[in-house]
């Protein structure tokens, strides 16, 4: 992690293995495939379902600060607890949860570099035993961080301007050949395509074969080659904001770009608006 702007945003697998019994650490596995958690998880880890645990029951938004505080309390998180998130698929949904926690004002959170994939590749221990958790009554005290989120009107106001848009979907989605990944056909937009002027850097480009992040030099080159640089306002988007939260983590936490926002409305929202400019 040498050279990363915020190395403390990550922990390595060997560090977590040494600290897995630390009462000041709460490990949380976040994923869409909660069956993986049931089959085996890191010792002491609590399981979160990214859909049902992080999203409001009514409307398209996240749980609010009170609901997220209750979720953290049920996970045994207290005022002095450090949360370590991990998940499958290169930490796809773990990065999403990281961004949501930051958005709602919870700061003491880290990602396990490489997530479940790297942990398993290294043959580290998994257990099926339930974690020992006592609800803490915790309440988030930090301020909301709306500056890391881009909403519809801000996005529309920046189209065609100096902001740098990075579309982290697959090339097929970017070109308008597909409306969604083959295994995720739900929540499609009305039209295919991408925001005019957006660069296409699929989210997983930032990860190595073992799921861990590439070096800062490699990442700087990957995004710099398409004009996504730290001197610009950058807005990342995908289909519904989960893949783009992984790219937000790369640009904001690893590379230290100061003005990076995740547009969680993403193409499902933008591609369903009437009269907005679209490229294919």
C-alpha positions in Angstrom: 0.0 0.0 0.0 3.0 2.2 -0.2 2.1 5.4 -2.1 -1.6 5.2 -1.5 -3.1 8.5 -0.5 -5.0 7.0 2.4 -3.3 3.7 3.3 -5.3 3.5 6.5 -8.4 2.9 4.4 -7.2 -0.6 3.9 -6.0 -3.5 5.9 -4.1 -6.5 4.5 -5.1 -10.2 5.1 -2.1 -11.0 7.3 -3.0 -8.0 9.6 -6.6 -9.0 9.9 -5.7 -12.6 10.7 -3.5 -11.3 13.5 -6.3 -9.0 14.8 -9.4 -11.1 14.2 -9.9 -11.6 17.9 -9.4 -8.0 18.8 -12.5 -6.7 20.6 -12.0 -3.3 19.1 -12.4 -4.7 15.6 -15.7 -5.7 14.0 -15.5 -7.6 10.7 -18.5 -7.4 8.5 -19.1 -9.3 5.3 -21.2 -7.5 2.7 -22.5 -9.2 -0.4 -25.4 -10.0 -2.6 -24.7 -13.7 -2.2 -25.4 -14.2 1.5 -25.2 -18.0 1.0 -21.4 -17.6 0.8 -21.5 -16.1 4.3 -23.5 -19.1 5.6 -21.1 -21.6 4.1 -18.1 -19.9 5.7 -16.9 -16.5 6.9 -14.0 -14.9 8.7 -14.2 -15.6 12.4 -16.4 -13.1 14.2 -17.7 -11.5 11.1 -21.3 -10.3 10.9 -23.1 -10.7 7.6 -24.9 -7.9 5.8 -27.1 -8.2 2.8 -26.3 -5.2 0.6 -29.9 -4.9 -0.6 -32.1 -5.4 2.5 -29.7 -4.0 5.1 -28.4 -0.8 3.4 -31.5 0.4 1.5 -34.7 2.1 2.7 -37.8 -0.1 2.6 -39.7 2.5 0.6 -38.3 4.6 -2.2 -34.9 4.5 -3.8 -32.4 5.6 -1.2 -30.2 4.4 1.6 -31.1 3.8 5.2 -30.9 7.1 7.1 -28.4 7.8 10.0 -30.7 6.4 12.6 -31.4 3.2 10.7 -27.7 2.8 9.9 -26.8 3.4 13.6 -29.2 0.6 14.6 -27.6 -1.7 12.0 -24.2 -1.0 13.4 -25.4 -1.4 16.9 -26.8 -4.8 16.1 -23.4 -5.7 14.7 -21.8 -4.9 18.0 -20.1 -1.7 16.8 -19.4 0.8 19.5 -17.9 4.3 19.7 -14.4 2.9 19.8 -14.9 0.1 17.2 -13.0 -0.1 13.9 -15.2 -1.7 11.2 -13.4 -3.9 8.6 -15.5 -4.7 5.5 -15.0 -7.4 3.0 -17.0 -9.3 0.4 -16.7 -11.3 -2.8 -16.1 -10.2 -6.3 -13.2 -7.9 -5.6 -15.0 -6.2 -2.7 -17.7 -5.0 -5.0 -20.4 -4.6 -2.4 -18.0 -4.1 0.5 -16.8 -0.9 -1.2 -20.5 0.0 -1.7 -21.1 -0.3 2.1 -17.9 1.6 2.8 -19.2 4.5 0.7 -22.6 4.4 2.4 -21.0 4.5 5.8 -18.9 7.5 4.9 -21.9 9.2 3.3 -23.9 8.8 6.6 -21.0 10.1 8.7 -19.4 6.9 10.0 -15.6 7.3 9.7 -13.8 4.4 11.4 -14.2 1.9 8.6 -11.7 0.1 6.4 -11.7 -2.4 3.5 -9.9 -5.7 3.6 -7.6 -5.5 0.6 -8.6 -8.3 -1.8 -11.7 -9.2 0.2 -13.0 -12.7 0.4 -11.2 -13.8 -2.8 -7.7 -13.1 -1.5 -8.5 -14.5 1.9 -9.6 -17.8 0.3 -6.7 -17.9 -2.2 -4.3 -17.7 0.8 -6.2 -20.6 2.4 -7.0 -18.6 5.5 -9.5 -19.9 8.0 -13.3 -19.6 7.5 -15.9 -20.6 10.0 -19.6 -21.3 10.0 -19.9 -20.4 13.6 -22.2 -17.4 14.5 -20.4 -14.3 15.8 -20.8 -13.3 19.4 -22.5 -10.0 19.3 -24.0 -7.7 21.9 -26.0 -4.7 20.6 -24.1 -1.6 21.7 -26.7 1.2 21.4 -24.3 3.0 19.1 -25.3 6.2 17.3 -23.4 7.8 14.5 -22.1 11.2 15.6 -20.2 12.4 12.5 -21.7 14.8 10.0 -23.2 13.5 6.8 -20.9 13.8 3.8 -23.1 14.9 1.0 -20.0 16.1 -0.9 -19.2 12.5 -1.9 -22.6 12.0 -3.6 -23.8 13.4 -6.9 -27.5 13.7 -7.4 -29.5 14.1 -10.6 -29.6 17.9 -10.9 -25.9 18.3 -10.2 -25.1 15.7 -12.8 -27.3 17.4 -15.4 -25.7 20.7 -14.7 -22.2 19.3 -15.3 -22.9 17.4 -18.6 -20.9 19.1 -21.3 -18.8 21.1 -18.8 -15.4 20.6 -17.2 -16.3 17.8 -14.9 -14.9 14.4 -15.7 -17.4 11.6 -15.9 -16.2 8.0 -15.6 -18.5 5.2 -16.6 -17.4 2.1 -14.9 -19.8 -0.4 -16.6 -18.8 -3.0 -19.1 -17.8 -1.8 -22.6 -21.0 -3.4 -23.9 -23.1 -1.4 -21.5 -21.1 1.8 -22.3 -21.6 1.3 -26.1 -25.3 0.7 -25.6 -25.3 -2.9 -26.6 -26.6 -4.0 -23.2 -28.8 -2.3 -20.6 -27.4 -4.3 -17.7 -25.1 -7.2 -16.9 -26.4 -10.5 -18.1 -26.8 -11.9 -14.6 -28.5 -8.7 -13.3 -31.3 -7.9 -15.7 -33.4 -6.0 -13.2 -33.4 -2.2 -12.7 -32.8 -1.3 -16.4 -32.9 2.2 -17.8 -35.3 3.1 -20.6 -32.6 3.7 -23.2 -29.0 2.4 -23.8 -25.9 4.5 -24.0 -23.7 6.7 -21.8 -23.4 10.3 -20.5 -21.8 12.4 -23.3 -18.0 12.7 -22.8 -17.7 10.0 -20.2 -14.6 7.8 -20.1 -15.2 4.1 -19.9 -13.0 2.3 -17.3 -14.7 -0.9 -16.1 -14.6 -1.0 -12.3 -12.7 -4.3 -12.0 -9.8 -2.8 -14.0 -8.5 -1.5 -10.7 -8.1 -4.9 -9.2 -5.4 -7.6 -9.5 -6.1 -11.2 -10.1 -6.2 -11.9 -6.4 -8.8 -9.1 -5.9 -6.5 -6.6 -4.2 -6.0 -3.1 -5.7 -3.3 -2.4 -8.2 -0.4 0.0 -7.3 -1.0 3.7 -7.1 1.3 4.1 -10.2 -0.7 1.6 -12.2 -4.0 3.2 -11.1 -2.9 6.7 -11.9 -1.9 5.6 -15.4 -5.1 3.7 -16.0 -7.3 6.7 -15.2 -4.9 9.3 -16.5 -4.8 7.7 -19.9 -8.5 8.5 -20.4 -8.4 12.0 -18.8 -9.6 11.2 -15.3 -7.2 13.1 -13.2 -7.1 14.7 -9.7 -7.3 18.3 -10.9 -10.9 17.8 -12.1 -14.3 17.3 -10.5 -14.9 13.6 -11.1 -18.3 11.8 -11.1 -18.3 8.0 -11.2 -21.4 6.1 -12.3 -22.5 2.7 -13.3 -26.0 1.2 -13.4 -27.3 1.7 -9.9 -24.2 3.1 -8.1 -22.6 -0.1 -6.6 -19.8 -0.7 -9.1 -19.1 3.1 -9.2 -18.6 3.1 -5.4 -15.6 0.8 -5.9 -14.2 3.3 -8.4 -14.9 6.1 -6.0 -12.8 4.3 -3.4 -10.0 4.0 -5.9 -10.0 7.6 -7.0 -10.8 9.2 -3.6 -9.2 7.0 -1.0 -6.3 5.3 -2.9 -5.3 8.1 -5.3 -6.5 11.0 -3.2 -8.4 12.9 -5.8 -10.1 15.6 -3.8 -13.3 16.1 -5.7 -14.8 12.7 -6.5 -18.5 11.9 -6.3 -20.5 8.7 -6.7 -23.6 9.2 -8.8 -25.7 6.4 -7.3 -28.7 7.2 -9.5 -26.4 6.2 -12.3 -27.6 4.9 -15.7 -30.9 3.5 -14.3 -31.9 7.1 -13.5 -30.1 9.0 -16.2 -31.1 6.7 -19.0 -34.7 7.0 -18.0 -34.9 10.8 -18.0 -36.7 12.6 -20.8 -34.7 15.0 -23.0 -31.2 14.5 -21.6 -28.2 14.1 -24.0 -27.1 10.5 -24.6 -24.2 9.1 -26.5 -23.8 5.6 -28.0 
